[in-house]
Each structure stands twice: as structure tokens, then as C-alpha cells.
């Protein structure tokens, strides 16, 4: 299921899209366990040409996925400090975030998904995720304490999506991080798919 086209000229806070279409096409066909060490790539040529017909498969497309960059204040025996974390705007997946300094306003002409998590839910996930991360660290004494939320920045991250036919019958997709060029796992793939489906339903409901 391909997402609908979005109007051009929308300015959003985004991570830089460091991976272009040619690099993404190579990443999708690079031999690795996820594509049977290149066998799937040889069976389906991935064209980086953006003018491929919308109904033609396989094809790739860059979309933008929503997330929240959240700056949390912490207190420890070393004194006060802050930690940036990221929460996916659709799946709620937590991660430490070292790219806050690279966020900038960018003109996005491609399709951008809307978040399904509100800020309150994202903050709760950020607190819970950071607390679990702290508790998993070695040593039990003098653990940092998560305190106030200092900053919340909704942003979008670039993701390349490959649409293809599996066993010549079923339409499937694969995803590559548009910032690092790394293949994204099954959880990220499912989150993107769920977000696209939810966005389609929301758009249909708004036009009924």
C-alpha cells in the first residue's frame, strides 16, 4: 500500500535526509540475512528512478515518519544534568537521542505521516524508557533520578520504503533509515505499515 502524495512546500522540523534514492536502492539489495544474502535483490531490480509509475513494483519512495525529541532533566550524585531521548510518534518506541543538534526546519515535499501519539503519551513513554534504561545499567547505588521535562520537539525522520511483490502475489515492504542508510527491523517496518494504514483511514474519514 503506497501512501498518497502530499502537497509540496511544507516546512517541518526534520533530521537531514543523508541517503538519496541511489544509496537507498543499493541498501535494499545489499547481501544480508534479511534478504537471503542478496538473493531477493537479484530477483527484483530496484530502480532509484522517481518517475516509476505509481502502480509499478518494485519501487522505492521516501516518506517522513513522526517522532518526539524530548529533553529530560536528571539528578545524580554528580549533580544535575540532561538527557535527550526520542519516542516514535506512532509506535512509542524509545531510544536515546544524540541527533538533537541536527534537527532543523526543512522544506518537505514528500509524504509525511501524522503522529498517532500525543505529547503526553510520548512524554510518559520517554520517562518510562529512560527509567528502564537506567535500571538496566550495572550497579545499584546512586542511580540517576528522572525529573522534569525541559523540551519537547516534534520532528520527522526520513525513511526509504521499498514496495515489492513477495512470491509474485503478495505486496510487501522493506524500510531503510534515510539518515543512516541502515536497514530497519521488523518492528520499525510494522510501525511504518500501521502508520500508513492509520493515515489512510483518517484521510478517508475526513473526506466522507
Buried (B, 14 or more C-beta within 10 A) or exposed (E): EBBEEBEEEBEBBBBBBEBEBEBBBBBBBBEEEBBEEEEBBEEBEBBBEEEBEEEEBBBBBBBBBBBBBBBBBBEEEEEEEEBBBBBBBBBBBBEEBEBBEEBEEBEBEBBBBEBBBEBEBBBEBBBBBBBEBBEEEEEEEEBBEBBEBEEBBBBBBBBBBBBBEEEEEEEBBBBBBBBBBEBBEEEBBEBBBEBBEBBBEEEEEEEE
